[in-house]
C-alpha cells in the first residue's frame, strides 16, 4: 500500500472538492445566486469540508487529523441540510 504524502491524494478530499465545485455551480446557475446570505452560507460550509480535511492532514499527528475530520464531517452535514433547503426553495429539483 502506498503512503499518502499530500492531502490532494486523499479520495475524501477529492470528493469534498467535487462537492464544493457543484455547490458553486448551483450558486451561479440557479436563483440561489440572488439569495446572497444563503448562497454565501452554503458555499462556506461546502468549502469548509475540503479545507478542514487539508488542514488536519497538514497538522502533526493523527489526533489532530481526526479532530479536523470530525469538523469536516460536521460541515458536510451542514451542507447536506442546506441542500434540503435549496431543494425546498425550488432552486434545484
PEGIPE-V980093 format. One line per field, one symbol per residue. ss: DSSP state (A for helix, B for strand, O for the rest). psi: psi as a letter, one per 20 degrees, with the letter a starting at -180 (. if undefined). burial: 1 if it has 9 or more other ideal C-beta (glycine too) atoms within 8 Angstrom, else 0. Layout:
ss->???
psi->???
burial->???
//
This chain:
ss->OOOOOOAAAOAAAAAAAAAAAAAAAAAAAOAAAAOAAAAAAAAAAAAAAAAAAAAAAAOOOAAAAAAAAAAAAAAAAAAAAAAAAAAAOOOOO
psi->pqppiqhhiphhhgghghghgggghhiiirihhimgggghghhgghhhghhhggghhirnqhghghghhggggghgggggghhhggghjkhr.
burial->000000100100110110110011011001011010011011101111110111111010000111111011001101100110111000100
//
